[in-house]
Amino acid sequence: MYHDEEISALSNVYESLKGLNNRQIKRIIDWLTSKFNLDKPEAIRAVTPEAAVSPQPVPQEPAEAFVEPVRKKRGRKPGKAVPGIEASQSVVSGIKGFMKYDSLEEIFSASTVKRIGQKILLAAAYLQEKENFKELSSYDVSSRLKKIGKDIKNASVAINGLMSKKPPLLIQTGTLGVGLKSRRIFRVTEEGLKVAKTYINE
């Protein structure tokens, strides 16, 4: 089974933090930032097992010290993603094939994809790379395909097929909502971006 260590780490972090309040999460993030020198780009170093063996306790400071204005963060659109999930930056950067198109309709005019899974993967890759979506839902993709006359049916089945590929072309990163009305959110993997790029006639 394909295993992406980064996605696994994201999932573990989310599960660990989802029950905490914003102040507690901020204290943990501040501690990690200091622990791994993330506030100094030139000093960023790889995390080794030795560095993670005996972590120092998270400093407990008065809550007042962490009160600051709430800043809006750019993230997945439309809709609101599950709190705590901070997707990493694009898995593959600088893929010129997606960047040179100004719209989803334009990229489809340069492609000959016919299968539902191919349409979903191409649209998802474009939204993730060109429009900087951090996470996507089936609605994000299907609604935009419908607007350009590429209406699709059974999107969930096609998405499941893309996630079951080896290696997977899509991975689930969380859910939106709760219960039966919850909507899965996902990202295109490195392999998925490479495959989607082959759909463009360049």
C-alpha positions as CSV (number, residue, x, y, z in Angstrom):
1,M,0.0,0.0,0.0
2,Y,1.3,3.5,-0.9
3,H,2.3,5.5,2.1
4,D,3.0,9.3,2.0
5,E,4.8,10.3,5.2
6,E,3.9,13.9,4.9
7,I,0.2,13.2,4.6
8,S,0.4,10.7,7.4
9,A,2.0,13.4,9.6
10,L,-0.7,15.9,8.6
11,S,-3.4,13.5,9.6
12,N,-1.7,12.6,12.9
13,V,-1.2,16.3,13.8
14,Y,-4.8,17.1,13.0
15,E,-6.1,14.2,15.1
16,S,-3.9,15.4,18.0
17,L,-4.9,19.1,17.8
18,K,-8.6,18.9,16.9
19,G,-9.8,18.7,20.5
20,L,-7.8,21.7,21.7
21,N,-8.8,25.4,21.7
22,N,-7.1,28.0,19.5
23,R,-4.8,29.3,22.3
24,Q,-3.5,25.8,23.0
25,I,-2.9,25.1,19.3
26,K,-1.0,28.4,19.0
27,R,1.2,27.6,21.9
28,I,2.1,24.2,20.4
29,I,2.8,25.7,17.0
30,D,4.9,28.4,18.6
31,W,6.9,25.8,20.4
32,L,7.4,23.7,17.2
33,T,8.4,26.8,15.3
34,S,11.1,27.5,17.9
35,K,12.1,23.9,18.3
36,F,12.9,23.4,14.6
37,N,14.1,26.9,13.9
38,L,11.2,27.5,11.4
39,D,11.2,31.2,12.0
40,K,14.7,31.4,10.5
41,P,14.5,30.1,6.9
42,E,18.3,29.9,6.6
43,A,18.4,27.7,9.8
44,I,15.7,25.2,8.8
45,R,17.1,21.8,9.1
46,A,15.8,18.3,8.5
47,V,14.0,16.7,11.5
48,T,16.0,13.6,12.6
49,P,14.7,10.9,14.9
50,E,17.3,12.1,17.5
51,A,15.8,15.6,17.5
52,A,12.4,14.2,18.3
53,V,13.4,11.7,21.0
54,S,13.0,13.8,24.0
55,P,10.9,16.9,23.2
56,Q,10.8,19.6,25.8
57,P,7.4,20.3,27.5
58,V,5.3,22.9,25.9
59,P,5.8,26.2,27.9
60,Q,2.7,27.2,29.9
61,E,2.4,31.0,29.7
62,P,-0.5,33.2,30.8
63,A,-3.3,33.1,28.2
64,E,-3.1,36.9,27.9
65,A,0.3,36.7,26.3
66,F,-1.2,35.0,23.3
67,V,-4.2,37.3,22.7
68,E,-3.7,38.9,19.3
69,P,-5.9,40.1,16.4
70,V,-7.4,37.3,14.4
71,R,-5.9,37.2,10.9
72,K,-7.8,35.7,8.0
73,K,-5.9,33.0,6.2
74,R,-6.1,32.1,2.6
75,G,-7.3,28.6,2.1
76,R,-9.6,26.4,0.3
77,K,-12.5,28.1,-1.5
78,P,-15.5,28.1,-1.4
79,G,-16.5,26.6,1.9
80,K,-14.6,26.2,5.2
81,A,-12.1,23.4,5.7
82,V,-11.8,21.3,8.9
83,P,-10.1,23.4,11.6
84,G,-6.5,22.3,12.2
85,I,-5.7,21.1,8.7
86,E,-2.8,23.1,7.2
87,A,-2.1,21.6,3.9
88,S,1.5,21.8,2.7
89,Q,2.3,23.9,-0.3
90,S,1.9,22.4,-3.8
91,V,3.5,19.0,-4.0
92,V,5.0,19.8,-7.4
93,S,5.9,23.4,-8.0
94,G,6.3,25.2,-11.2
95,I,4.4,22.9,-13.5
96,K,4.2,25.2,-16.5
97,G,1.5,23.1,-18.2
98,F,-1.1,24.3,-15.7
99,M,0.2,27.8,-15.2
100,K,-0.1,29.0,-18.8
101,Y,-3.9,28.6,-18.9
102,D,-6.2,31.3,-17.6
103,S,-9.3,29.3,-17.1
104,L,-10.6,25.8,-16.6
105,E,-12.4,26.1,-19.9
106,E,-9.2,27.0,-21.7
107,I,-7.3,24.0,-20.3
108,F,-10.1,21.6,-21.3
109,S,-10.0,23.1,-24.8
110,A,-6.3,22.0,-25.0
111,S,-7.2,18.5,-23.8
112,T,-9.0,15.5,-25.2
113,V,-10.0,13.8,-22.0
114,K,-13.2,11.8,-22.1
115,R,-13.4,9.7,-19.0
116,I,-15.0,11.0,-15.9
117,G,-12.0,10.2,-13.7
118,Q,-9.7,12.0,-16.2
119,K,-11.9,15.1,-16.2
120,I,-12.0,15.2,-12.4
121,L,-8.2,14.8,-12.1
122,L,-7.5,17.4,-14.7
123,A,-9.9,19.9,-13.1
124,A,-8.6,19.2,-9.6
125,A,-5.0,19.5,-10.7
126,Y,-5.7,22.9,-12.3
127,L,-7.5,24.3,-9.3
128,Q,-4.8,23.1,-6.9
129,E,-1.9,24.4,-9.0
130,K,-3.2,27.4,-10.9
131,E,-5.9,28.7,-8.5
132,N,-3.9,27.7,-5.3
133,F,-6.6,25.6,-3.7
134,K,-5.2,24.0,-0.5
135,E,-8.0,21.3,-0.4
136,L,-10.8,20.3,-2.8
137,S,-14.2,18.7,-2.4
138,S,-16.1,16.9,-5.1
139,Y,-18.5,19.9,-5.3
140,D,-15.5,22.3,-6.0
141,V,-14.7,20.2,-9.0
142,S,-18.1,19.2,-10.3
143,S,-19.6,22.6,-10.0
144,R,-16.8,24.2,-12.1
145,L,-17.0,21.4,-14.7
146,K,-20.7,22.0,-15.0
147,K,-20.2,25.7,-15.6
148,I,-18.0,24.9,-18.7
149,G,-20.4,22.3,-20.0
150,K,-18.5,19.2,-18.7
151,D,-21.2,18.0,-16.4
152,I,-20.3,14.7,-14.7
153,K,-22.2,12.0,-12.8
154,N,-21.1,9.7,-10.1
155,A,-18.2,11.9,-9.1
156,S,-17.7,10.1,-5.8
157,V,-17.2,6.8,-7.6
158,A,-14.6,8.3,-9.9
159,I,-12.8,10.0,-7.0
160,N,-12.7,6.6,-5.2
161,G,-11.1,5.1,-8.3
162,L,-8.5,7.8,-8.4
163,M,-7.7,7.3,-4.7
164,S,-7.4,3.6,-5.1
165,K,-4.7,3.8,-7.8
166,K,-1.2,2.6,-6.8
167,P,0.3,5.1,-6.2
168,P,-2.9,7.1,-5.5
169,L,-3.7,10.1,-7.7
170,L,-5.9,11.7,-5.0
171,I,-5.7,11.5,-1.3
172,Q,-8.4,12.4,1.3
173,T,-7.2,15.0,3.8
174,G,-10.4,15.4,5.9
175,T,-14.1,16.1,5.8
176,L,-16.4,19.1,5.8
177,G,-19.5,19.0,8.0
178,V,-20.6,16.1,10.2
179,G,-22.7,13.0,9.8
180,L,-24.3,11.9,6.6
181,K,-24.0,15.4,5.1
182,S,-20.2,15.5,5.5
183,R,-18.2,16.1,2.4
184,R,-14.8,14.7,1.8
185,I,-11.9,17.0,1.0
186,F,-8.8,15.9,-0.9
187,R,-5.6,16.9,-2.6
188,V,-4.0,15.8,-5.9
189,T,-0.8,13.8,-5.2
190,E,2.5,14.3,-6.9
191,E,1.8,11.4,-9.2
192,G,-1.7,12.8,-9.9
193,L,-0.3,16.1,-11.0
194,K,2.1,14.3,-13.3
195,V,-0.7,12.2,-14.8
196,A,-3.0,15.2,-15.2
197,K,-0.2,17.0,-17.1
198,T,-0.1,14.3,-19.7
199,Y,-3.8,15.1,-20.5
200,I,-2.8,18.5,-21.9
201,N,-1.9,18.6,-25.6
202,E,1.3,20.7,-25.6
